[in-house]
Amino acid sequence: MKLKESELEVLRVLYELDRPSTTRDIFDVIVKERAINQTTVNTVVSGMVKKGALEVIEERRPSTYVPKKSVRQIYDAHLKQAAARLFGKQKGLVMKLLFGKQKPADIEEAKKLLEEMD
């Protein structure tokens, strides 16, 4: 799931608050950091619900929201996307070097790639 900067900001706030939160709760945190409108937060949160990034808890009024994925899951997904953009065909090797067990051949291939970049 690809998230925009504003969506990542909402997730960061929800992780910091560490509880089901209303759009007003989210707005109150963000507005202390930068100028933003409540309607903008509402729009971003609504889009995130449609994308499946947030779960709505509707038994409370007003509705509250919680992230559907952990910080680690979001981090891993964005790291993989960044690796794909930066390294293209070599994405598999880079991900293996970052997260998997490395074989000597993998390390040598990585060294060659780095030398080519110089």
Residue pairs with C-beta under 8 A, 6 or more apart in sequence:
1 51
1 52
1 53
1 69
1 77
2 81
3 11
3 48
3 51
3 53
3 74
3 78
6 40
6 44
7 44
7 47
7 48
7 51
7 53
8 74
9 30
10 26
10 30
10 41
10 44
10 45
10 48
10 54
11 48
11 53
11 67
11 74
13 21
13 25
13 26
13 29
13 30
14 21
14 26
14 54
14 65
14 66
14 67
15 67
15 71
16 29
17 25
17 26
17 29
20 57
20 60
20 64
20 65
20 66
21 64
21 65
21 66
22 62
22 63
22 64
22 65
23 38
23 41
23 42
23 45
23 62
23 65
24 38
24 62
26 41
26 45
26 65
27 36
27 38
27 41
30 36
30 41
45 54
45 65
48 54
48 65
49 55
49 56
49 65
52 68
53 67
53 68
53 69
54 65
54 66
54 67
54 68
55 65
55 66
55 67
55 68
56 63
56 64
56 65
57 63
57 64
57 65
57 66
67 74
69 77
79 98
80 91
80 95
83 91
83 94
83 95
83 98
84 91
86 94
87 93
87 94
90 113
93 106
93 109
93 110
93 113
94 110
96 102
96 106
97 106
97 107
97 110
